[in-house]
Amino acid sequence: MLMPSIFGENLLDDFFDFPFDGYRTEMMSTDIKDTDAGYEVTMSLPGVKKEDIKAQLKDGYLTIQATANNKKDEKDDKGKYIRRERYSGSCSRSFYVGDQITEADIKAKFENGALVLTIPKKDAQAKVENNNYIQIEG
């Protein structure tokens, strides 16, 4: 039964069984596992193609950006549209991985809608204080 809700649900969600709210919550859900060698980041990217994913490392921040374009058409026997749905959008996530990590250190693999990044652990190099003292005579 279609009844408007006062608790934040949309009236058309029940009628069209709208999938987009669930899609947004699943997009880019991320698991980060701490291993002995480094970190394994698994990011869920349903409906995204490999060529629509970009990973960039800048100033110690790893940024993953994904773009999705989904279309769903349903027709009756005569070819008239019963329902047409489209979703397109992009999202990104950033993680601080440190200044010692380079692009060559990070390994990425995309398979079955999941992006898996392997990031090694590197010890932060302690800054060496360089004290240049002035010699005092006397």
Secondary structure, DSSP 8 states (H G I E B T S, - for coil): -----SSS--HHHHHHT--HHHHHHHTT-EEEEE-SSEEEEEEE-TT--GGGEEEEEETTEEEEEEEEEEEEEEE-TTS-EEEEEEEEEEEEEEEE--TT--GGG-EEEEETTEEEEEEE------------------
